[in-house]
Amino acid sequence: MQRAPQAAAALDVVVTTLGGREYALSLSAPVSVREVKVQVCAAGGPLPYRQRLLRGHAVLEDDASLESDAALGGPGAGRMHLTLVTCAGPWKTVAVDAWVKFRVPSHLRFVRKVRSGAYGTVALFRDGMTGQKLAVKKITDAFRDLADGKSILRELKLLRGIAHDNIVRVLDIYPPEDPDFDDLYIVTESMDSDLHRVIRSSQALTDEHHQLFTYQILRAMLYLHSANVVHGDLRPSCALVNLDCELQISDFRYARAAGSEGPGDREPGGPVNRWYSAPEFLLQGKEFTKSMDIWSVGCIHCELIGRQPIFNGGDHFDQLRKIMSMVGTPSKDELGWLPPRSPAWSFLQETAACTRQRWETVFAEASRECLGAVERMLAFSPRARATAEEAICLPYFLTLHDPSDEPTADAPADWSLDELVPTRRLLQNHAYAECAHFRPDLAMRDEEFLALRDTDPLLE
């Protein structure tokens, strides 16, 4: 008697990228790894030859066969979880200007240099396979200055734990040629501009623009503050935007845990950050609080309306005077957060009293709801200032506010790196580990080198 052919077992495969995107596939077992890659591509993922699939820490070869675990029983039986790593392929060197050269995957096409600064050079590339625009930042000799190197790593580790539409996401860290490296390449999605450039352009901005941009910043702050993160340096240039008016917050170099003491290099004397610094930071310059971020959001919102900084003091004393000339000199009751007889308290008492201006005279065309939001975000006292939760619920944002689509963090951010006493080798090892998170096969490539160096490739 001939036995009936056995029905193919169902196999549910969940493929997760390191950026957090999931592809849920329903297949029939057995199935080849190559076929899984084809299905991921069909679902909007990268091309099959750019994918590397891992089960746990094991790399799966294309001709390997995946079987269902349903026969084993138990929770999750019949479901397989795989991790997708994007493979870069061959590399090439590209000169982005007369002085700086980038080492990038060969399928990237150089578009233009975006900017250069003290902390690296950013260039725009287009992926020749997918058409995606990528911003690649090269930090040359990233570990030369230990404090800067630690700051870079803190930002990378923080962003790796964040998945939010309004916060920039690190897509990749290009692998070094060997673990003894100096330069870092950080890859993010490219945005078309930032609010600094938009505000100074001839582009017409309506109240709907002001509303949408500020709402998205507050949406990002709601998430960050729920993770106990203070951005600490919000300004128009770190609010990246695209042609669809979608916004992402970037530049987390100064980010710290709420309530902690700010970094020594975040001084209120610099003109760029001074104009967006809260009064309490100008007066005390130490503790990082969530309320200081909300003040910065209020300043950005006013700049969107008026097309120029609302408070542009020449030094931090002048900055405080300009603030008080607009919001008024705080009463003694409003200064309950300042230690009595402290230098900051004395300065405010000795400064000539200012009468609060009416916001409707400053922004005559703005709606009552808009001015109400300005007043709540630019309250002199941090105790009277709106929180992110309160600000996003203000009537001005009523048409955008959706509690079901305003995610918060599941857990506080990890600040364990703050305890690290940096050395060049330690920073190098931690940066290598961040890269290995995006490319788990890197440790296999460098296995012999790492053994000689006594380095843990999965260092956290």
C-alpha positions, 0 to 999 in steps of 0.5 A: 500500500502506497503511503500518502505524501506528507503535507508540507509543514507550515513555517512562520519566519520573522526576519528582523533588521538591526534597525528594528524593522520586521518582515513576517513570512509564512512559508512551507518547510523545508525552505532554503535561506536563498528563498527567504531572502527573495521573500524579504526582498519582495516585501520591501527589503534589500536585494537578496545578494545584499542580505546576510541572515543569522540565526542567533550568532550563526550565519546561514548559507544560501543553500541551507535548508530551514525546517519547522520546529513545530514537532518540538511543541511548546510556545513559539513552535513553528516560528523561526526568528532570524536577523538580517544584516546588510552586506556592503560588498566591495569598497571604494575610496571617494574624494568628497573635497580636496582634503577628505576621502571617504571609504564607502561600499562600491555601490554608493554613488557620491552626490555632494558634500553636505557640511564639514565641522569640528566633529566630522564631514557629512556627505550625501550618497545614493545607493545604486541598488535601492535608490535610497539617499544616505547621509554618511558622516566620517569622523576622522581620528575619532579617538584622538581626544578622549572626551570627544571620543566618549561623546561620540560613543555615548551618542551612538549607544543612545541612538541604537536604543531608540526607534522613533519616527521623529528621531534620527536613526543610525542605519549602519556603521561601516566596518573598519579594515581591522580592529586597530582603526581611527576613523568612524563612518556613521550612516543615517537616512538623508533628509533634505534640509533642516529648520535653520535653512528653511527659516532663512530661505524664501520658502513661505511658512504657514501656521500649519507648517509652524504647527506641524514642525513644532508638534513633531519636535514635541513628539520626539521630546515626549519619547526622549523624556519618557526614557529620562533623556534630555537632548540638551542642545535643541536648535533649528539646525538639529531639526532635520526635515524632508520635502514631505515636512517630516522631521527628525531630531539629530545631534545628541552629542550633549544628551544626558540623563535628566537630573544629571550634571551637564558636560563641561563643554556645554557652556551657555556662552556659545552663541548657537546654543546660548540663544536656545538655552533656558534661563535656569541653565544660563543662571546655573549652567549645571543640571540638565532638566527636561524643562530646558528642552521645552524652553528650546522648543518654544524658542524654535517655534517663535523662530518659525513664526518670526523667521529670526531668533527670538532671543539673540543675546551677545553674552549670557547676561545679555541673553537673560536681559533679552529674555526678561525684556520679553517675558518680564522680570520674575517675581520672588515667588517665581524664583523658588527654584533658585537658592536664596542669596545665590549669585544667580538670585542676586543678579536677578534682584539687581537687574532693572525690572522689566514688564512682560510684553504681550505675545499678541503684540510680538506676533500680531498675525498668530492665533490665540492658540499659537500664542498660548503654546508659546506662553506655556513653553517660554515660562521663565520658571521651569516649574511653570513651564509645560512638560512635553506631555502637557505641551503636546496636548495644548489646543494649538496641536489639537488637529495633530495630537493622537495619544495612540500614535505618540509612543513613549519609551519602554525603559530608561536609556542606558547611561552605563558608558558614563562610568567609563574612564576612557583610554584610546584602546577602550574607546576603540573597542567600544566603537568596534562593538557598536559596529559589530552590532550592525555587522555580527560577521565582523567578529568572525572576520577578525577572530585571529586579530581579536584573540591576540588583542584580547578584545571581546567583540561583543563588548557592551 
